[in-house]
């Protein structure tokens, strides 16, 4: 009975060591995959998050300005449409007949 207990204790220690080793392997694999992905992304010439956010803010400001200009043009065109149309006066011809 005692030998079974020591066998089970040894088996438990072995399993614990194996799980620990697997955890170490998992960490190593993750580190290598992360390093490889970083190399691939570096070659792709992607913008950083800060650059992306800066361009996003510029685009939002440009859109807001464009919307404001559209409203202004619409208001000016509306005023032009409401203004009475000036009658075209006949122009005299500057050419003389010979």
BALO-479383 format. One line per field, with one value per residue (C-alpha): residue number from 1; x, y, z. Coordinates in pm, 1 decimal, padded with zeros to 6 digits. Layout:
N
k NUM	...;
X X	...;
Y Y	...;
Z Z	...;
END
This chain:
98
k 1	2	3	4	5	6	7	8	9	10	11	12	13	14	15	16	17	18	19	20	21	22	23	24	25	26	27	28	29	30	31	32	33	34	35	36	37	38	39	40	41	42	43	44	45	46	47	48	49	50	51	52	53	54	55	56	57	58	59	60	61	62	63	64	65	66	67	68	69	70	71	72	73	74	75	76	77	78	79	80	81	82	83	84	85	86	87	88	89	90	91	92	93	94	95	96	97	98;
X 00000.0	00285.1	00446.7	00121.4	00116.5	00472.5	00395.3	00095.1	00301.6	00570.3	00306.7	00153.4	00497.2	00563.3	00226.6	00288.1	00629.4	00481.9	00213.3	00478.3	00690.5	00389.3	00325.7	00684.2	00650.2	00327.1	00497.7	00788.9	00557.2	00356.9	00675.0	00802.9	00467.6	00446.7	00801.0	00725.2	00403.7	00588.0	00845.6	00570.4	00381.8	00701.1	00755.3	00398.9	00471.1	00150.6	00090.3	00121.1	-00188.8	-00088.6	-00051.5	-00386.2	-00561.2	-00404.4	-00523.5	-00866.0	-00893.5	-00784.7	-01045.9	-01317.1	-01218.2	-01218.0	-01562.0	-01699.5	-01556.8	-01700.8	-02043.1	-02028.0	-01931.6	-02216.4	-02462.5	-02316.3	-02338.4	-02695.2	-02785.7	-02625.9	-02798.8	-03125.9	-03081.9	-02999.4	-03312.9	-03529.7	-03387.8	-03596.0	-03444.6	-03313.8	-03458.1	-03202.2	-03177.7	-03129.3	-02776.7	-02697.4	-02482.5	-02156.0	-02113.8	-02196.0	-02345.1	-02160.3;
Y 00000.0	00231.0	00166.9	00262.7	00589.3	00677.6	00580.7	00814.8	01092.1	01046.7	01048.3	01365.9	01535.8	01424.7	01560.0	01889.1	01919.7	01842.2	02105.6	02355.9	02269.4	02305.7	02647.7	02744.8	02609.9	02803.8	03126.2	03062.0	02990.6	03306.4	03514.7	03374.9	03424.1	03780.8	03857.1	03713.4	03915.4	04232.0	04169.4	04112.2	04424.6	04631.0	04528.0	04629.0	04994.4	05036.7	05360.4	05373.3	05419.2	05780.2	05854.1	05690.6	05891.5	06217.0	06153.6	06054.8	06388.0	06577.8	06395.9	06475.5	06844.4	06850.1	06687.4	06940.4	07225.8	07079.1	07045.4	07406.8	07522.6	07320.3	07490.5	07829.9	07766.6	07640.8	07954.2	08177.8	07992.8	08020.1	08396.9	08420.4	08226.9	08453.3	08774.8	08913.8	08838.2	09151.8	09207.9	09193.2	09531.6	09524.9	09620.6	09847.8	09709.2	09892.1	09784.5	10036.3	09947.0	10040.7;
Z 00000.0	00085.3	-00251.9	-00426.7	-00232.9	-00330.8	-00688.7	-00691.2	-00529.6	-00794.7	-01067.0	-00924.6	-00915.9	-01271.2	-01386.7	-01203.8	-01368.0	-01708.4	-01664.6	-01557.9	-01859.3	-02086.9	-01937.3	-02015.3	-02369.4	-02413.1	-02304.7	-02540.0	-02834.1	-02765.1	-02747.2	-03077.4	-03252.8	-03121.0	-03241.6	-03585.3	-03615.2	-03514.1	-03788.7	-04045.5	-03940.4	-03946.5	-04309.5	-04398.5	-04317.7	-04117.5	-03925.6	-03550.7	-03340.7	-03270.4	-03642.9	-03715.7	-03444.3	-03568.7	-03925.5	-03795.8	-03610.1	-03922.6	-04130.4	-03875.1	-03876.6	-04257.6	-04265.8	-04018.1	-04224.8	-04545.7	-04382.6	-04262.7	-04612.5	-04766.6	-04531.2	-04614.5	-04990.4	-04952.2	-04756.5	-05018.6	-05299.9	-05110.5	-05078.4	-05448.0	-05541.1	-05321.1	-05469.1	-05756.9	-06090.1	-06254.9	-06599.3	-06869.9	-07039.6	-07411.0	-07495.8	-07780.8	-08046.6	-08081.1	-08436.6	-08701.8	-09031.4	-09341.3;
END
